[in-house]
Amino acid sequence: MPELPEVEHVRMQLRHKVVGKTIDSVEIFHNKTVAFDESVEDRLINKTIEDIDRIGKLMIFSFENENDLFLLAHLKMTGQFFYVDKQGDVAGGGHTFTKVDLDLPTRHTRVTFHFTDHTALHYNDMRLFGYTKLATAAEVAEAREKFGPEPIDDEFDCDWFGETLRKRKTSVKAALLDQSFVAGLGNIYVDEALWRAQVRPTRRANRVTKAEAAALCAAGSVMKESIAVGGTTFQHFKDTGGENGNFTDYLQVFGQQGTKCSRCGSTIKKIRCAGRGTHYCPGCQK
Ligand SMILES: [Zn+2]
């Protein structure tokens, strides 16, 4: 499942390709992927994509001269977006793909947005957990309210983060995974950030010191670094150029159980915490 850095990477890539394009037709291959909404095509024809925004892992397409019409898209487990230009060159991302997936549309293509310039954007989803769905401005605002600020945002407030974290009674790992507190941190990045800050995942959030909270906030940069190199790819992610993202090379604890910690030489452990497989160093994470 793509985490936030991967979704952000796909979003940035697609923005370059589809912003300014006008929808000529919408071909629906599976109704579930458009939330069983038969009005999708009628409502999107002749609309020009203005931007692609994002809330957490939800992508939000907006349209020129439309203040109350948005298209939400979520990749969930196996979703992929592929843009095909006039020459047949493909750019896309999401779930891991092979050459067969690039002969578009494929049997897993669920909806295709054809543009007036004869290019197209295909949404593939093998397991059908993902969706594309029309939304009003009020619905977008409602979705936005469910998410806290993102550590990758330049405006992210470390003082606020520390104060709020230190009032929580759950494990620090559970607190960081709570999307209504901070948005976008998934399992991999929480483990990596906790290792960087030298805080054990099982520690109660209200026992984290001010200095540790500040270190954790600084460790949020792990996500920015990951976006810069294309994210992690060992699960289901390939970036829009079809290249492997290579943040996996930088992982210090996630998936490293049994190996030696690069900071202190202790053996990395894997436990269950906050319902998730959790990796940490018992030597230097207190
Ligand atoms: Zn260590």
Residues whose N, C-alpha, C, O or C-beta is under 5 A from the ligand:
A	BS01	ZN	C261 R263 C264 G265 S266 C281 G283 C284
